Each structure stands twice: as structure tokens, then as C-alpha cells.
Amino acid sequence: MKTYQAILALTLSSAAFAAFAADGATNWTDHCAKCHGADGKGETKMGRKLSILDLSDAKVQAGFTDDAIFKAVKEGIKDKNDKVTMKPIEGLTDDDIKALIPVVRSLKK
């Protein structure tokens, strides 16, 4: 009986983790890829217009922390002249934003 309960608990927690991970990927596709591109290279019309950094570049990724990713998504980004270069993504919970961080990190080549 204990083995059955352990297997059931493991299965349910794995399903919950998979759903959590899928949410990050879905949110990337729905909110981020239109500017950053599916691969994070920023080779989209908007990405080129805004000179978006190549998130697949290991050096670029080394230049920011997970907290910086969270803040950028939650609060947006402004340039040196206080012009908005990335709007905050509205409608995402803190957990949704946290789920985006591994997606961004997975773009690194």
C-alpha cells in the first residue's frame, strides 16, 4: 500500500511540474517570442527595431541575473533616456514570471 501511495505521489508531482514548465514555454510563445523570436535571437521585425539582445548568446546571458529577468518581465525596461524599450507583461503572476526564467536560460547555446 505504501508503494502505491509513493508512486501516486510521484506521478502527481511530476504532472504538476510538467504543467508548471509548460506554462513558462506557453507564456514565452504568447508574450515574448513576438519580439525576441522563438529562439531568443531577437531576429524579428520588432527585435531588430529595438536592437534586442541575442538571448541565445552565452555572454549576453552571463550579463544578467534571474532577478533581472524577473524584474524586466514584471516592470519592463527603459533605456538611458527613460524611453520604454520593453513593456511589462501584464496579466502574469509572479509564479508565471518565475516559470519564464528557465525558458530564457534554456535559449543559451
Secondary structure, 3 states (H helix, E strand, C coil): CHHHHHHHHHHHHHHHHHHHHHHHHHHHHHHHHHHHCCCCCCCCHHHHHCCCCCCCCHHHHHCCCHHHHHHHHHHCEECCCCCEEECCCCCCCHHHHHHHHHHHHHCCC
